[in-house]
Amino acid sequence: MADEKVTGPASYFPSIEKKYGQPIEHWMRELEKVADRKHMEQVAYLKNEFGIGHGHANALVGWFREHNS
């Protein structure tokens, strides 16, 4: 049986973990701190506080909002 290909925001997770040295759960905890903010404000938080690139930050926020609405 072939493995299903991961798509959407989660497809970025392996590279996010490799580049920033933290598991995805770490970033989800960080986003919980700013859960009341709008999407782009959350993206800006990750970019400004942790130096995460826009695409990776957007993927993390997209997944977080999809699973925490």
CHARMM internal coordinates of N, CA and C (Angstrom, degrees):
IC EDIT
DIST 1 N 1 CA 1.4446
DIST 1 CA 1 C 1.5310
ANGL 1 N 1 CA 1 C 108.26
DIST 1 C 2 N 1.3087
ANGL 1 CA 1 C 2 N 117.64
DIHE 1 N 1 CA 1 C 2 N 129.75
DIST 2 N 2 CA 1.4631
ANGL 1 C 2 N 2 CA 122.26
DIHE 1 CA 1 C 2 N 2 CA -179.21
DIST 2 CA 2 C 1.5229
ANGL 2 N 2 CA 2 C 110.48
DIHE 1 C 2 N 2 CA 2 C -79.79
DIST 2 C 3 N 1.3333
ANGL 2 CA 2 C 3 N 115.02
DIHE 2 N 2 CA 2 C 3 N 145.50
DIST 3 N 3 CA 1.4571
ANGL 2 C 3 N 3 CA 119.53
DIHE 2 CA 2 C 3 N 3 CA 175.69
DIST 3 CA 3 C 1.5169
ANGL 3 N 3 CA 3 C 109.29
DIHE 2 C 3 N 3 CA 3 C -70.44
DIST 3 C 4 N 1.3437
ANGL 3 CA 3 C 4 N 115.33
DIHE 3 N 3 CA 3 C 4 N 142.53
DIST 4 N 4 CA 1.4590
ANGL 3 C 4 N 4 CA 119.40
DIHE 3 CA 3 C 4 N 4 CA 176.26
DIST 4 CA 4 C 1.5170
ANGL 4 N 4 CA 4 C 108.95
DIHE 3 C 4 N 4 CA 4 C -74.57
DIST 4 C 5 N 1.3212
ANGL 4 CA 4 C 5 N 116.75
DIHE 4 N 4 CA 4 C 5 N 138.80
DIST 5 N 5 CA 1.4530
ANGL 4 C 5 N 5 CA 121.67
DIHE 4 CA 4 C 5 N 5 CA 178.49
DIST 5 CA 5 C 1.5256
ANGL 5 N 5 CA 5 C 108.96
DIHE 4 C 5 N 5 CA 5 C -76.27
DIST 5 C 6 N 1.3259
ANGL 5 CA 5 C 6 N 115.60
DIHE 5 N 5 CA 5 C 6 N 130.26
DIST 6 N 6 CA 1.4564
ANGL 5 C 6 N 6 CA 120.82
DIHE 5 CA 5 C 6 N 6 CA 178.02
DIST 6 CA 6 C 1.5174
ANGL 6 N 6 CA 6 C 108.03
DIHE 5 C 6 N 6 CA 6 C -75.21
DIST 6 C 7 N 1.3276
ANGL 6 CA 6 C 7 N 116.16
DIHE 6 N 6 CA 6 C 7 N 133.22
DIST 7 N 7 CA 1.4594
ANGL 6 C 7 N 7 CA 120.91
DIHE 6 CA 6 C 7 N 7 CA 179.94
DIST 7 CA 7 C 1.5193
ANGL 7 N 7 CA 7 C 109.76
DIHE 6 C 7 N 7 CA 7 C -126.13
DIST 7 C 8 N 1.3025
ANGL 7 CA 7 C 8 N 116.41
DIHE 7 N 7 CA 7 C 8 N 173.53
DIST 8 N 8 CA 1.4482
ANGL 7 C 8 N 8 CA 121.86
DIHE 7 CA 7 C 8 N 8 CA 178.16
DIST 8 CA 8 C 1.5214
ANGL 8 N 8 CA 8 C 111.85
DIHE 7 C 8 N 8 CA 8 C 72.54
DIST 8 C 9 N 1.3281
ANGL 8 CA 8 C 9 N 116.77
DIHE 8 N 8 CA 8 C 9 N -159.93
DIST 9 N 9 CA 1.4643
ANGL 8 C 9 N 9 CA 120.61
DIHE 8 CA 8 C 9 N 9 CA -176.45
DIST 9 CA 9 C 1.5226
ANGL 9 N 9 CA 9 C 113.92
DIHE 8 C 9 N 9 CA 9 C -54.75
DIST 9 C 10 N 1.3270
ANGL 9 CA 9 C 10 N 117.63
DIHE 9 N 9 CA 9 C 10 N -36.26
DIST 10 N 10 CA 1.4680
ANGL 9 C 10 N 10 CA 120.75
DIHE 9 CA 9 C 10 N 10 CA -177.64
DIST 10 CA 10 C 1.5225
ANGL 10 N 10 CA 10 C 112.38
DIHE 9 C 10 N 10 CA 10 C -64.65
DIST 10 C 11 N 1.3235
ANGL 10 CA 10 C 11 N 117.71
DIHE 10 N 10 CA 10 C 11 N -19.14
DIST 11 N 11 CA 1.4637
ANGL 10 C 11 N 11 CA 119.72
DIHE 10 CA 10 C 11 N 11 CA 178.53
DIST 11 CA 11 C 1.5288
ANGL 11 N 11 CA 11 C 111.78
DIHE 10 C 11 N 11 CA 11 C -65.64
DIST 11 C 12 N 1.3170
ANGL 11 CA 11 C 12 N 117.19
DIHE 11 N 11 CA 11 C 12 N -19.23
DIST 12 N 12 CA 1.4634
ANGL 11 C 12 N 12 CA 121.95
DIHE 11 CA 11 C 12 N 12 CA 178.19
DIST 12 CA 12 C 1.5259
ANGL 12 N 12 CA 12 C 112.87
DIHE 11 C 12 N 12 CA 12 C -85.96
DIST 12 C 13 N 1.3229
ANGL 12 CA 12 C 13 N 118.22
DIHE 12 N 12 CA 12 C 13 N -13.70
DIST 13 N 13 CA 1.4633
ANGL 12 C 13 N 13 CA 121.23
DIHE 12 CA 12 C 13 N 13 CA -171.05
DIST 13 CA 13 C 1.5236
ANGL 13 N 13 CA 13 C 114.43
DIHE 12 C 13 N 13 CA 13 C -57.73
DIST 13 C 14 N 1.3300
ANGL 13 CA 13 C 14 N 120.27
DIHE 13 N 13 CA 13 C 14 N -44.82
DIST 14 N 14 CA 1.4740
ANGL 13 C 14 N 14 CA 118.12
DIHE 13 CA 13 C 14 N 14 CA 179.66
DIST 14 CA 14 C 1.5318
ANGL 14 N 14 CA 14 C 112.79
DIHE 13 C 14 N 14 CA 14 C -59.15
DIST 14 C 15 N 1.3201
ANGL 14 CA 14 C 15 N 117.18
DIHE 14 N 14 CA 14 C 15 N -41.93
DIST 15 N 15 CA 1.4601
ANGL 14 C 15 N 15 CA 119.18
DIHE 14 CA 14 C 15 N 15 CA -179.61
DIST 15 CA 15 C 1.5226
ANGL 15 N 15 CA 15 C 111.86
DIHE 14 C 15 N 15 CA 15 C -72.04
DIST 15 C 16 N 1.3343
ANGL 15 CA 15 C 16 N 117.65
DIHE 15 N 15 CA 15 C 16 N -32.01
DIST 16 N 16 CA 1.4661
ANGL 15 C 16 N 16 CA 120.97
DIHE 15 CA 15 C 16 N 16 CA 176.45
DIST 16 CA 16 C 1.5275
ANGL 16 N 16 CA 16 C 109.69
DIHE 15 C 16 N 16 CA 16 C -64.68
DIST 16 C 17 N 1.3194
ANGL 16 CA 16 C 17 N 116.08
DIHE 16 N 16 CA 16 C 17 N -46.41
DIST 17 N 17 CA 1.4658
ANGL 16 C 17 N 17 CA 119.77
DIHE 16 CA 16 C 17 N 17 CA 179.35
DIST 17 CA 17 C 1.5245
ANGL 17 N 17 CA 17 C 111.27
DIHE 16 C 17 N 17 CA 17 C -62.40
DIST 17 C 18 N 1.3039
ANGL 17 CA 17 C 18 N 116.97
DIHE 17 N 17 CA 17 C 18 N -41.54
DIST 18 N 18 CA 1.4645
ANGL 17 C 18 N 18 CA 120.85
DIHE 17 CA 17 C 18 N 18 CA -179.66
DIST 18 CA 18 C 1.5288
ANGL 18 N 18 CA 18 C 111.08
DIHE 17 C 18 N 18 CA 18 C -66.73
DIST 18 C 19 N 1.3197
ANGL 18 CA 18 C 19 N 116.91
DIHE 18 N 18 CA 18 C 19 N -46.64
DIST 19 N 19 CA 1.4629
ANGL 18 C 19 N 19 CA 120.64
DIHE 18 CA 18 C 19 N 19 CA -174.57
DIST 19 CA 19 C 1.5246
ANGL 19 N 19 CA 19 C 113.02
DIHE 18 C 19 N 19 CA 19 C -70.21
DIST 19 C 20 N 1.3401
ANGL 19 CA 19 C 20 N 117.39
DIHE 19 N 19 CA 19 C 20 N -40.06
DIST 20 N 20 CA 1.4582
ANGL 19 C 20 N 20 CA 120.33
DIHE 19 CA 19 C 20 N 20 CA -172.71
DIST 20 CA 20 C 1.5222
ANGL 20 N 20 CA 20 C 113.67
DIHE 19 C 20 N 20 CA 20 C -104.82
DIST 20 C 21 N 1.3372
ANGL 20 CA 20 C 21 N 117.09
DIHE 20 N 20 CA 20 C 21 N -4.29
DIST 21 N 21 CA 1.4587
ANGL 20 C 21 N 21 CA 121.40
DIHE 20 CA 20 C 21 N 21 CA 171.84
DIST 21 CA 21 C 1.5161
ANGL 21 N 21 CA 21 C 116.20
DIHE 20 C 21 N 21 CA 21 C 69.39
DIST 21 C 22 N 1.3044
ANGL 21 CA 21 C 22 N 116.65
DIHE 21 N 21 CA 21 C 22 N 20.25
DIST 22 N 22 CA 1.4718
ANGL 21 C 22 N 22 CA 121.50
DIHE 21 CA 21 C 22 N 22 CA 178.95
DIST 22 CA 22 C 1.5238
ANGL 22 N 22 CA 22 C 109.19
DIHE 21 C 22 N 22 CA 22 C -130.36
DIST 22 C 23 N 1.3378
ANGL 22 CA 22 C 23 N 117.20
DIHE 22 N 22 CA 22 C 23 N 146.08
DIST 23 N 23 CA 1.4638
ANGL 22 C 23 N 23 CA 118.75
DIHE 22 CA 22 C 23 N 23 CA 176.05
DIST 23 CA 23 C 1.5294
ANGL 23 N 23 CA 23 C 110.42
DIHE 22 C 23 N 23 CA 23 C -70.42
DIST 23 C 24 N 1.2937
ANGL 23 CA 23 C 24 N 116.37
DIHE 23 N 23 CA 23 C 24 N 159.53
DIST 24 N 24 CA 1.4703
ANGL 23 C 24 N 24 CA 121.28
DIHE 23 CA 23 C 24 N 24 CA -179.72
DIST 24 CA 24 C 1.5275
ANGL 24 N 24 CA 24 C 110.89
DIHE 23 C 24 N 24 CA 24 C -58.29
DIST 24 C 25 N 1.3190
ANGL 24 CA 24 C 25 N 117.35
DIHE 24 N 24 CA 24 C 25 N -34.20
DIST 25 N 25 CA 1.4702
ANGL 24 C 25 N 25 CA 120.73
DIHE 24 CA 24 C 25 N 25 CA 178.92
DIST 25 CA 25 C 1.5293
ANGL 25 N 25 CA 25 C 111.34
DIHE 24 C 25 N 25 CA 25 C -57.65
DIST 25 C 26 N 1.3268
ANGL 25 CA 25 C 26 N 117.16
DIHE 25 N 25 CA 25 C 26 N -34.10
DIST 26 N 26 CA 1.4688
ANGL 25 C 26 N 26 CA 120.90
DIHE 25 CA 25 C 26 N 26 CA 177.08
DIST 26 CA 26 C 1.5266
ANGL 26 N 26 CA 26 C 110.29
DIHE 25 C 26 N 26 CA 26 C -60.59
DIST 26 C 27 N 1.3195
ANGL 26 CA 26 C 27 N 116.29
DIHE 26 N 26 CA 26 C 27 N -46.55
DIST 27 N 27 CA 1.4622
ANGL 26 C 27 N 27 CA 120.44
DIHE 26 CA 26 C 27 N 27 CA -178.02
DIST 27 CA 27 C 1.5165
ANGL 27 N 27 CA 27 C 111.45
DIHE 26 C 27 N 27 CA 27 C -69.36
DIST 27 C 28 N 1.3350
ANGL 27 CA 27 C 28 N 117.15
DIHE 27 N 27 CA 27 C 28 N -32.64
DIST 28 N 28 CA 1.4687
ANGL 27 C 28 N 28 CA 119.48
DIHE 27 CA 27 C 28 N 28 CA 176.10
DIST 28 CA 28 C 1.5319
ANGL 28 N 28 CA 28 C 110.00
DIHE 27 C 28 N 28 CA 28 C -65.51
DIST 28 C 29 N 1.3269
ANGL 28 CA 28 C 29 N 117.45
DIHE 28 N 28 CA 28 C 29 N -39.08
DIST 29 N 29 CA 1.4747
ANGL 28 C 29 N 29 CA 120.54
DIHE 28 CA 28 C 29 N 29 CA 176.96
DIST 29 CA 29 C 1.5257
ANGL 29 N 29 CA 29 C 110.74
DIHE 28 C 29 N 29 CA 29 C -64.68
DIST 29 C 30 N 1.3211
ANGL 29 CA 29 C 30 N 116.50
DIHE 29 N 29 CA 29 C 30 N -39.32
DIST 30 N 30 CA 1.4683
ANGL 29 C 30 N 30 CA 119.46
DIHE 29 CA 29 C 30 N 30 CA 177.31
DIST 30 CA 30 C 1.5258
ANGL 30 N 30 CA 30 C 110.65
DIHE 29 C 30 N 30 CA 30 C -63.60
DIST 30 C 31 N 1.3204
ANGL 30 CA 30 C 31 N 116.73
DIHE 30 N 30 CA 30 C 31 N -40.90
DIST 31 N 31 CA 1.4666
ANGL 30 C 31 N 31 CA 119.79
DIHE 30 CA 30 C 31 N 31 CA 179.92
DIST 31 CA 31 C 1.5221
ANGL 31 N 31 CA 31 C 111.99
DIHE 30 C 31 N 31 CA 31 C -68.99
DIST 31 C 32 N 1.3191
ANGL 31 CA 31 C 32 N 117.71
DIHE 31 N 31 CA 31 C 32 N -27.82
DIST 32 N 32 CA 1.4705
ANGL 31 C 32 N 32 CA 119.96
DIHE 31 CA 31 C 32 N 32 CA 175.79
DIST 32 CA 32 C 1.5254
ANGL 32 N 32 CA 32 C 110.63
DIHE 31 C 32 N 32 CA 32 C -60.59
DIST 32 C 33 N 1.3246
ANGL 32 CA 32 C 33 N 116.85
DIHE 32 N 32 CA 32 C 33 N -30.50
DIST 33 N 33 CA 1.4667
ANGL 32 C 33 N 33 CA 121.38
DIHE 32 CA 32 C 33 N 33 CA 179.76
DIST 33 CA 33 C 1.5202
ANGL 33 N 33 CA 33 C 112.43
DIHE 32 C 33 N 33 CA 33 C -67.30
DIST 33 C 34 N 1.3388
ANGL 33 CA 33 C 34 N 116.95
DIHE 33 N 33 CA 33 C 34 N -23.58
DIST 34 N 34 CA 1.4701
ANGL 33 C 34 N 34 CA 121.40
DIHE 33 CA 33 C 34 N 34 CA -178.39
DIST 34 CA 34 C 1.5284
ANGL 34 N 34 CA 34 C 110.75
DIHE 33 C 34 N 34 CA 34 C -124.47
DIST 34 C 35 N 1.3237
ANGL 34 CA 34 C 35 N 115.86
DIHE 34 N 34 CA 34 C 35 N 30.50
DIST 35 N 35 CA 1.4674
ANGL 34 C 35 N 35 CA 121.21
DIHE 34 CA 34 C 35 N 35 CA -175.94
DIST 35 CA 35 C 1.5262
ANGL 35 N 35 CA 35 C 112.68
DIHE 34 C 35 N 35 CA 35 C -62.22
DIST 35 C 36 N 1.3252
ANGL 35 CA 35 C 36 N 117.13
DIHE 35 N 35 CA 35 C 36 N -23.32
DIST 36 N 36 CA 1.4626
ANGL 35 C 36 N 36 CA 120.36
DIHE 35 CA 35 C 36 N 36 CA -178.11
DIST 36 CA 36 C 1.5264
ANGL 36 N 36 CA 36 C 112.91
DIHE 35 C 36 N 36 CA 36 C -82.00
DIST 36 C 37 N 1.3208
ANGL 36 CA 36 C 37 N 117.75
DIHE 36 N 36 CA 36 C 37 N -6.45
DIST 37 N 37 CA 1.4689
ANGL 36 C 37 N 37 CA 121.39
DIHE 36 CA 36 C 37 N 37 CA -178.57
DIST 37 CA 37 C 1.5209
ANGL 37 N 37 CA 37 C 111.51
DIHE 36 C 37 N 37 CA 37 C -86.47
DIST 37 C 38 N 1.3272
ANGL 37 CA 37 C 38 N 115.58
DIHE 37 N 37 CA 37 C 38 N 162.41
DIST 38 N 38 CA 1.4630
ANGL 37 C 38 N 38 CA 121.79
DIHE 37 CA 37 C 38 N 38 CA 176.77
DIST 38 CA 38 C 1.5267
ANGL 38 N 38 CA 38 C 109.98
DIHE 37 C 38 N 38 CA 38 C -71.99
DIST 38 C 39 N 1.3280
ANGL 38 CA 38 C 39 N 115.25
DIHE 38 N 38 CA 38 C 39 N 163.70
DIST 39 N 39 CA 1.4637
ANGL 38 C 39 N 39 CA 122.37
DIHE 38 CA 38 C 39 N 39 CA -176.87
DIST 39 CA 39 C 1.5317
ANGL 39 N 39 CA 39 C 111.84
DIHE 38 C 39 N 39 CA 39 C -49.60
DIST 39 C 40 N 1.3202
ANGL 39 CA 39 C 40 N 117.41
DIHE 39 N 39 CA 39 C 40 N -56.54
DIST 40 N 40 CA 1.4586
ANGL 39 C 40 N 40 CA 119.95
DIHE 39 CA 39 C 40 N 40 CA -174.92
DIST 40 CA 40 C 1.5289
ANGL 40 N 40 CA 40 C 112.12
DIHE 39 C 40 N 40 CA 40 C -69.19
DIST 40 C 41 N 1.3105
ANGL 40 CA 40 C 41 N 118.01
DIHE 40 N 40 CA 40 C 41 N -25.36
DIST 41 N 41 CA 1.4670
ANGL 40 C 41 N 41 CA 120.49
DIHE 40 CA 40 C 41 N 41 CA 174.27
DIST 41 CA 41 C 1.5242
ANGL 41 N 41 CA 41 C 110.21
DIHE 40 C 41 N 41 CA 41 C -69.27
DIST 41 C 42 N 1.3204
ANGL 41 CA 41 C 42 N 116.67
DIHE 41 N 41 CA 41 C 42 N -36.89
DIST 42 N 42 CA 1.4632
ANGL 41 C 42 N 42 CA 120.76
DIHE 41 CA 41 C 42 N 42 CA 176.19
DIST 42 CA 42 C 1.5251
ANGL 42 N 42 CA 42 C 110.30
DIHE 41 C 42 N 42 CA 42 C -67.24
DIST 42 C 43 N 1.3212
ANGL 42 CA 42 C 43 N 117.22
DIHE 42 N 42 CA 42 C 43 N -41.33
DIST 43 N 43 CA 1.4619
ANGL 42 C 43 N 43 CA 121.44
DIHE 42 CA 42 C 43 N 43 CA 176.86
DIST 43 CA 43 C 1.5273
ANGL 43 N 43 CA 43 C 109.19
DIHE 42 C 43 N 43 CA 43 C -60.01
DIST 43 C 44 N 1.3211
ANGL 43 CA 43 C 44 N 116.90
DIHE 43 N 43 CA 43 C 44 N -46.93
DIST 44 N 44 CA 1.4680
ANGL 43 C 44 N 44 CA 121.17
DIHE 43 CA 43 C 44 N 44 CA -179.70
DIST 44 CA 44 C 1.5272
ANGL 44 N 44 CA 44 C 110.82
DIHE 43 C 44 N 44 CA 44 C -61.39
DIST 44 C 45 N 1.3170
ANGL 44 CA 44 C 45 N 117.15
DIHE 44 N 44 CA 44 C 45 N -38.04
DIST 45 N 45 CA 1.4732
ANGL 44 C 45 N 45 CA 121.38
DIHE 44 CA 44 C 45 N 45 CA 177.84
DIST 45 CA 45 C 1.5279
ANGL 45 N 45 CA 45 C 110.47
DIHE 44 C 45 N 45 CA 45 C -58.52
DIST 45 C 46 N 1.3117
ANGL 45 CA 45 C 46 N 117.35
DIHE 45 N 45 CA 45 C 46 N -49.70
DIST 46 N 46 CA 1.4623
ANGL 45 C 46 N 46 CA 120.65
DIHE 45 CA 45 C 46 N 46 CA -179.97
DIST 46 CA 46 C 1.5294
ANGL 46 N 46 CA 46 C 111.51
DIHE 45 C 46 N 46 CA 46 C -63.64
DIST 46 C 47 N 1.3182
ANGL 46 CA 46 C 47 N 116.43
DIHE 46 N 46 CA 46 C 47 N -40.06
DIST 47 N 47 CA 1.4581
ANGL 46 C 47 N 47 CA 120.36
DIHE 46 CA 46 C 47 N 47 CA -179.97
DIST 47 CA 47 C 1.5254
ANGL 47 N 47 CA 47 C 111.28
DIHE 46 C 47 N 47 CA 47 C -66.93
DIST 47 C 48 N 1.3150
ANGL 47 CA 47 C 48 N 116.73
DIHE 47 N 47 CA 47 C 48 N -46.93
DIST 48 N 48 CA 1.4654
ANGL 47 C 48 N 48 CA 121.19
DIHE 47 CA 47 C 48 N 48 CA -174.40
DIST 48 CA 48 C 1.5201
ANGL 48 N 48 CA 48 C 113.08
DIHE 47 C 48 N 48 CA 48 C -75.37
DIST 48 C 49 N 1.3077
ANGL 48 CA 48 C 49 N 117.01
DIHE 48 N 48 CA 48 C 49 N -40.05
DIST 49 N 49 CA 1.4679
ANGL 48 C 49 N 49 CA 120.48
DIHE 48 CA 48 C 49 N 49 CA -175.81
DIST 49 CA 49 C 1.5273
ANGL 49 N 49 CA 49 C 113.39
DIHE 48 C 49 N 49 CA 49 C -82.48
DIST 49 C 50 N 1.3366
ANGL 49 CA 49 C 50 N 116.75
DIHE 49 N 49 CA 49 C 50 N -29.65
DIST 50 N 50 CA 1.4617
ANGL 49 C 50 N 50 CA 119.65
DIHE 49 CA 49 C 50 N 50 CA -171.61
DIST 50 CA 50 C 1.5277
ANGL 50 N 50 CA 50 C 114.06
DIHE 49 C 50 N 50 CA 50 C -126.14
DIST 50 C 51 N 1.3247
ANGL 50 CA 50 C 51 N 117.45
DIHE 50 N 50 CA 50 C 51 N -3.18
DIST 51 N 51 CA 1.4554
ANGL 50 C 51 N 51 CA 120.19
DIHE 50 CA 50 C 51 N 51 CA 179.14
DIST 51 CA 51 C 1.5142
ANGL 51 N 51 CA 51 C 114.56
DIHE 50 C 51 N 51 CA 51 C 71.00
DIST 51 C 52 N 1.3177
ANGL 51 CA 51 C 52 N 116.30
DIHE 51 N 51 CA 51 C 52 N 23.80
DIST 52 N 52 CA 1.4653
ANGL 51 C 52 N 52 CA 120.26
DIHE 51 CA 51 C 52 N 52 CA 178.77
DIST 52 CA 52 C 1.5232
ANGL 52 N 52 CA 52 C 108.83
DIHE 51 C 52 N 52 CA 52 C -75.94
DIST 52 C 53 N 1.3184
ANGL 52 CA 52 C 53 N 116.17
DIHE 52 N 52 CA 52 C 53 N 138.70
DIST 53 N 53 CA 1.4564
ANGL 52 C 53 N 53 CA 120.84
DIHE 52 CA 52 C 53 N 53 CA 177.90
DIST 53 CA 53 C 1.5249
ANGL 53 N 53 CA 53 C 111.27
DIHE 52 C 53 N 53 CA 53 C -65.23
DIST 53 C 54 N 1.3250
ANGL 53 CA 53 C 54 N 115.27
DIHE 53 N 53 CA 53 C 54 N 158.07
DIST 54 N 54 CA 1.4643
ANGL 53 C 54 N 54 CA 120.26
DIHE 53 CA 53 C 54 N 54 CA -175.49
DIST 54 CA 54 C 1.5277
ANGL 54 N 54 CA 54 C 113.08
DIHE 53 C 54 N 54 CA 54 C -58.35
DIST 54 C 55 N 1.3164
ANGL 54 CA 54 C 55 N 117.84
DIHE 54 N 54 CA 54 C 55 N -46.27
DIST 55 N 55 CA 1.4651
ANGL 54 C 55 N 55 CA 120.55
DIHE 54 CA 54 C 55 N 55 CA -177.95
DIST 55 CA 55 C 1.5157
ANGL 55 N 55 CA 55 C 112.33
DIHE 54 C 55 N 55 CA 55 C -62.99
DIST 55 C 56 N 1.3257
ANGL 55 CA 55 C 56 N 116.91
DIHE 55 N 55 CA 55 C 56 N -42.93
DIST 56 N 56 CA 1.4616
ANGL 55 C 56 N 56 CA 120.67
DIHE 55 CA 55 C 56 N 56 CA 178.75
DIST 56 CA 56 C 1.5249
ANGL 56 N 56 CA 56 C 110.83
DIHE 55 C 56 N 56 CA 56 C -67.61
DIST 56 C 57 N 1.3221
ANGL 56 CA 56 C 57 N 117.01
DIHE 56 N 56 CA 56 C 57 N -42.48
DIST 57 N 57 CA 1.4622
ANGL 56 C 57 N 57 CA 120.14
DIHE 56 CA 56 C 57 N 57 CA 178.50
DIST 57 CA 57 C 1.5227
ANGL 57 N 57 CA 57 C 110.58
DIHE 56 C 57 N 57 CA 57 C -62.38
DIST 57 C 58 N 1.3114
ANGL 57 CA 57 C 58 N 117.04
DIHE 57 N 57 CA 57 C 58 N -42.92
DIST 58 N 58 CA 1.4620
ANGL 57 C 58 N 58 CA 121.53
DIHE 57 CA 57 C 58 N 58 CA 179.68
DIST 58 CA 58 C 1.5194
ANGL 58 N 58 CA 58 C 111.06
DIHE 57 C 58 N 58 CA 58 C -63.14
DIST 58 C 59 N 1.3257
ANGL 58 CA 58 C 59 N 117.31
DIHE 58 N 58 CA 58 C 59 N -39.25
DIST 59 N 59 CA 1.4699
ANGL 58 C 59 N 59 CA 120.95
DIHE 58 CA 58 C 59 N 59 CA 178.55
DIST 59 CA 59 C 1.5268
ANGL 59 N 59 CA 59 C 110.48
DIHE 58 C 59 N 59 CA 59 C -65.21
DIST 59 C 60 N 1.3306
ANGL 59 CA 59 C 60 N 117.23
DIHE 59 N 59 CA 59 C 60 N -44.22
DIST 60 N 60 CA 1.4747
ANGL 59 C 60 N 60 CA 120.79
DIHE 59 CA 59 C 60 N 60 CA 178.89
DIST 60 CA 60 C 1.5199
ANGL 60 N 60 CA 60 C 111.04
DIHE 59 C 60 N 60 CA 60 C -61.95
DIST 60 C 61 N 1.3136
ANGL 60 CA 60 C 61 N 116.60
DIHE 60 N 60 CA 60 C 61 N -45.86
DIST 61 N 61 CA 1.4680
ANGL 60 C 61 N 61 CA 120.63
DIHE 60 CA 60 C 61 N 61 CA -179.23
DIST 61 CA 61 C 1.5286
ANGL 61 N 61 CA 61 C 110.18
DIHE 60 C 61 N 61 CA 61 C -66.14
DIST 61 C 62 N 1.3177
ANGL 61 CA 61 C 62 N 117.31
DIHE 61 N 61 CA 61 C 62 N -42.33
DIST 62 N 62 CA 1.4672
ANGL 61 C 62 N 62 CA 120.25
DIHE 61 CA 61 C 62 N 62 CA 179.56
DIST 62 CA 62 C 1.5118
ANGL 62 N 62 CA 62 C 111.72
DIHE 61 C 62 N 62 CA 62 C -58.84
DIST 62 C 63 N 1.3333
ANGL 62 CA 62 C 63 N 116.31
DIHE 62 N 62 CA 62 C 63 N -45.39
DIST 63 N 63 CA 1.4676
ANGL 62 C 63 N 63 CA 119.98
DIHE 62 CA 62 C 63 N 63 CA 179.42
DIST 63 CA 63 C 1.5309
ANGL 63 N 63 CA 63 C 110.71
DIHE 62 C 63 N 63 CA 63 C -66.91
DIST 63 C 64 N 1.3340
ANGL 63 CA 63 C 64 N 116.06
DIHE 63 N 63 CA 63 C 64 N -43.61
DIST 64 N 64 CA 1.4599
ANGL 63 C 64 N 64 CA 120.84
DIHE 63 CA 63 C 64 N 64 CA 179.57
DIST 64 CA 64 C 1.5362
ANGL 64 N 64 CA 64 C 110.87
DIHE 63 C 64 N 64 CA 64 C -57.83
DIST 64 C 65 N 1.3120
ANGL 64 CA 64 C 65 N 116.85
DIHE 64 N 64 CA 64 C 65 N -47.97
DIST 65 N 65 CA 1.4659
ANGL 64 C 65 N 65 CA 120.58
DIHE 64 CA 64 C 65 N 65 CA -177.34
DIST 65 CA 65 C 1.5246
ANGL 65 N 65 CA 65 C 111.58
DIHE 64 C 65 N 65 CA 65 C -68.40
DIST 65 C 66 N 1.3214
ANGL 65 CA 65 C 66 N 116.90
DIHE 65 N 65 CA 65 C 66 N -35.35
DIST 66 N 66 CA 1.4648
ANGL 65 C 66 N 66 CA 120.84
DIHE 65 CA 65 C 66 N 66 CA 178.71
DIST 66 CA 66 C 1.5291
ANGL 66 N 66 CA 66 C 111.25
DIHE 65 C 66 N 66 CA 66 C -64.36
DIST 66 C 67 N 1.3310
ANGL 66 CA 66 C 67 N 116.55
DIHE 66 N 66 CA 66 C 67 N -34.78
DIST 67 N 67 CA 1.4579
ANGL 66 C 67 N 67 CA 121.08
DIHE 66 CA 66 C 67 N 67 CA -174.83
DIST 67 CA 67 C 1.5267
ANGL 67 N 67 CA 67 C 113.50
DIHE 66 C 67 N 67 CA 67 C -101.64
DIST 67 C 68 N 1.3240
ANGL 67 CA 67 C 68 N 117.95
DIHE 67 N 67 CA 67 C 68 N 0.43
DIST 68 N 68 CA 1.4676
ANGL 67 C 68 N 68 CA 121.01
DIHE 67 CA 67 C 68 N 68 CA -178.51
DIST 68 CA 68 C 1.5209
ANGL 68 N 68 CA 68 C 111.48
DIHE 67 C 68 N 68 CA 68 C -134.30
DIST 68 C 69 N 1.3236
ANGL 68 CA 68 C 69 N 116.93
DIHE 68 N 68 CA 68 C 69 N 36.53
DIST 69 N 69 CA 1.4627
ANGL 68 C 69 N 69 CA 119.51
DIHE 68 CA 68 C 69 N 69 CA -179.69
DIST 69 CA 69 C 1.4945
ANGL 69 N 69 CA 69 C 112.20
DIHE 68 C 69 N 69 CA 69 C -91.28
END
COOR INIT
IC SEED 1 N 1 CA 1 C
IC BUILD
